[in-house]
Amino acid sequence: MHPLECSAIELARGVRDGAWTALEVLAAFEQRITELEPRVHAWLRRTSERARGEAAAIDARRRRGEALGVLAGVPAGLKDLFVTEGIETTAGSHVLAGWVPPYQGSHAAALARADAVLLGKLSLDEFAMGSSNENVPDGSECVRNPWALDRVPGGSSGGSAAAVAAGMVPFALGTDTGGSIRQPASLCGVVGLKPTYGRVSRFGMIAFASSLDQAGPITRTVRDAALVLGVIAGHDPRDATSLAAPVPDYVAACERADLTGVRIGVHRSALELPGLDADVGAAFTDALDTMRRHGAVLVDIELPHCDRAVPAYYVSCMAEAASNLARYDGVRYGARQAGATLAETYEATRTVGFGAEVRRRVLLGTFVLRKDSYEAYYGRAQRVRTLVARDYEVAFSRCDAIASPTSPVPAFRIGERTSDPVTMYLSDVFTVGANLAGLPAISIPCGFTRAAPRLPVGLQLVGPWLGEPMLLRVAAGYEDATAWHRERPAIAGASS
């Protein structure tokens, strides 16, 4: 089997067993990137020379008979929100242009310990603020969806999802604040996993909304997602919100991929929300039927406050963004635009350094935190957040996982929604609830639209707190019962 056709699990096994060297695996993926990147634009910067050094070191260790990690020789990509020592890290923003971190974030360090090979940094919406990957600095190319190059890949982890979908890497890491792993995974036809809040450290992840942000894997298969989660999960004393709970064997959980008796909760009234694409609804209904035929029990549940989740989420995340981005002032680090006074320096730096969407969110976040509007907006949003979490708690007393579409629509055309921020924000209607409640959630491929172009549709499964083992079991069971994850986009210019 050619390395490009293998899962991450198969690649690592092949390197450890000597079926191919880490350098041979790297060369195959580097060639794939060279062929497709001019069309997809998933990468912000590549670290080819460094990757070859890492691969050569892995091969040398194998020849000496040393044990290799679970990701031995597997190429990886990191969303450019993850801090990487010695590699420019910008969060997709002019304000951090040229910043080369002097330390390694926990995510890059964990992948290195597992012997993954870093190929570079992937594109994103600036500071992870967006649902389409179109919020990029002036003069930059937005990422293209590999299934239809005139469509968005979703955001904010669009570069990560597009790179995996196009076969440029077996897996990538993204971040999820309100759906930014799951939504692009859905639009690109791959697997995207958001862990329980605190399950994965946030140390070395540039902050957008600290009480919501969570790192997770984007992969081709559920078992690969389980493998990568096991690598990056665990307690980190450098992150005060990191959970000290033991890390289970997530790959072993996937081996119990039996849906018999699993209770799948369905909030039927959510499917009546305006804006749900007919093909998305049909694919979701078919997915429920598939799970039922394979032994799952469908349970009707209610999430009474789901219609208030989107406004509560955006008030919360914009308030936290205004606080977190206050540090980019042109004084301490990052780009600087000098003004006649300190206030003018702040204004000039942020005007040039931040894009339109980031400025919008900082301004709105500052407004909702004002003394005369705090209680009417931010305080109320936090109360709604509590109610959303309670809704899930009640629902999970009756079911093991909750199913919904991941995105209400398939990939839309580039530029189609940029002039209508509210419509863009509603792309997150099915995903934000899990972030508000801090719950694990996964998106897996469940079909395609019927009309041309043929676009992927994602099924979302949400689990209870620290319920990743059951969530992965259900997702793997559905994946084993279908063939959607084996579909690959046909991109002009690809050799294989």
Order of alpha helices (4+ residues) and beta strands (2+ residues): alpha-alpha-beta-alpha-beta-alpha-beta-alpha-beta-alpha-beta-beta-alpha-alpha-beta-alpha-beta-alpha-alpha-alpha-alpha-beta-alpha-alpha-beta-beta-alpha
